[in-house]
């Protein structure tokens, strides 16, 4: 291992690391624009120049591997002078429009100009001006500010997997653009905004709405897919202004999917901000007491078996726990959290987890995707698979539709029955899995929400068993959920009890009259037409499908408005934190259920969130390990049976609108119009 | 030079001629499997030879042929100014106005062009026959000023010779390319100023065996001197 001296600190580093990385280990930070540790090295901004003894010229530290006995000075006069020069050149064509730039206050160039720039420029000639480029509804461009670091080019090429941004022209006329100014089609395109070290690429929906220093920053967890992306919610007053990713190497690295980033304006529209009670066939505003009275009046005398409860896709574990306890107190076993009827086995935790873990994907050497389109269902997780693909030496097979997943794969079959062929070893991909050291399979919701899903789950178990996917600390059996609340609710045990009805049973029962009262806790992705005759209590935050059929609406809090625990698809329990207060009369969900239980005379035994969490920890030990994954025991699950030879129906047809929040979002509506309905050309001058 | 973009008016389609298709196969075969994208410059050149300029459908076709993102092809096409992104006349006159040519009188050459053709840089004559372009260093500074007409270089030009050259081009019988003052290759004007003698005659031939012996003796002496010291 080479030894070198950086700013007088002797350090031994792995061979092949660059001077910049070594300097970071030695505690010297080197300024940079183009270098990013998750992207390939470009070495074109020259800001990271350092002085290396015996080298005639300053060296670009981001691109220079360390050598034995190097003596590096990162803060010497020569190094600083070199950077002063670079900064002066960068500022030649950079407009000094910081006061009207959205990046102002969180701009790398601004910060580093403070350290390395002159107070006056010597350049008196005309600055160049560059025409702004259209990059879609998420990324706004002010290209005159661009310093051509090419981070965005490298990001969409390497991590996004869609090479759509490029640098055209050359020299002073270099321009960053998409081909013919088409919109970026990556589900991760918003990350180029974070990567851009200047204000050239900015967040379009957030444009000119706030300054970074006036925002309150709350660390939380995203719930718009099941990845559990770590986010930072930036709010001002009672409004969420934007959502940014937070570093978590195990989950999302430092990326954030477009929906999770830009659906936050949906938190402002279509909100339920006061209770409603249906009177004379119409939902009318009411007080909390009136709403509770209406429920108590209806529930009086109804036997527990005639009550059903469904939990939606973005509900926190505390509320689920409270509702489970309330239903138990009411004598109902009709509880289910699987709105889509996913055929996972709630008794065997390993049957519904992404056991390999997201970071574990990087160690897999054979991946079988069954009935899942991770690019749409979990773009962050898909980026991990792509990362693994780019590292080389991995075989990826897909059973399902042949769509562009941003990496190459063997398309095994479009039909579900190919799963049984792999299970019995008659398909050659079974051998690939057997030969692999760390094989993994991913069962998607498309595979688990069919009539024959129990058999597919069983076949999944058989594949895992027969190809040695589970051995030692490696478990290659994975289920990719699409609902953030799902794993948590399964851990809580929000599934039909002894003789209880599942989602389909409750809905059918409501239609036939077997179920008289249905409690929907944020459940909107169901066939609400079947609920017409039942008495529907809807507790949630958006006036979506569930609220439309409700007889009583209890306004709850969205994920940014409450402290809650969410368990992602890996089984990683994470805490979301309240960034703002719920609007109007809306309340945190667990406390609504607690208050209702008191009115119903079945008072739940907790008065604070901490007490609910204590109950959660008692229910399942997984909640005791916040931010960690508790490895699930590998047990037999699934059923034998034949698998029908038919194509999968995918749960996420439109990535941009999957839940009440994103359906209420104007940005997501624009994305839907542009990407799903097929308009990707540039808007005209009179547009909007 | 300014920002280079694709032309506004583009043809609907583009297809390589059969002859070019054969050449493309040979070009691609030159590169190892997985590195087909290396053929992008030759293919853009072929497309330009076919149409006179690089069209959008040609860029799309090349991207598809080489299995590379279309933006990468656009990057190359816009990087090299030799690729014309706008239609040009049958004859494309490219005048170098970089330093060497300018010092040697490229202004006169430019004036001759605009006087004779009645057009400025970037324009095409009304009959669509000739396009006049300004280029950066054409890479033939020794024989400045230089003008490229299509693939041929005409060198050592001045106002008169450039005017004559345009006349012959218009008449359809351009002269052989090369220096207008009769220089051979890059040799100096007038007589040679160096290497004027026959090296075999004047330089005494060195006997390598003797030289080697002398060298070894010197080394031996140095070694002994060191030992004694």
Boltz contact constraints between the chains, C-beta under 6 A:
constraints:
  - contact:
      token1: [A, 163]
      token2: [B, 69]
      max_distance: 6.0
  - contact:
      token1: [A, 166]
      token2: [B, 71]
      max_distance: 6.0
  - contact:
      token1: [A, 166]
      token2: [B, 75]
      max_distance: 6.0
  - contact:
      token1: [A, 168]
      token2: [B, 74]
      max_distance: 6.0
  - contact:
      token1: [A, 168]
      token2: [B, 75]
      max_distance: 6.0
  - contact:
      token1: [A, 168]
      token2: [B, 78]
      max_distance: 6.0
  - contact:
      token1: [A, 169]
      token2: [B, 3]
      max_distance: 6.0
  - contact:
      token1: [A, 169]
      token2: [B, 4]
      max_distance: 6.0
  - contact:
      token1: [A, 169]
      token2: [B, 78]
      max_distance: 6.0
  - contact:
      token1: [A, 170]
      token2: [B, 79]
      max_distance: 6.0
  - contact:
      token1: [A, 173]
      token2: [B, 3]
      max_distance: 6.0
  - contact:
      token1: [A, 179]
      token2: [B, 70]
      max_distance: 6.0
  - contact:
      token1: [A, 179]
      token2: [B, 71]
      max_distance: 6.0
  - contact:
      token1: [A, 179]
      token2: [B, 74]
      max_distance: 6.0
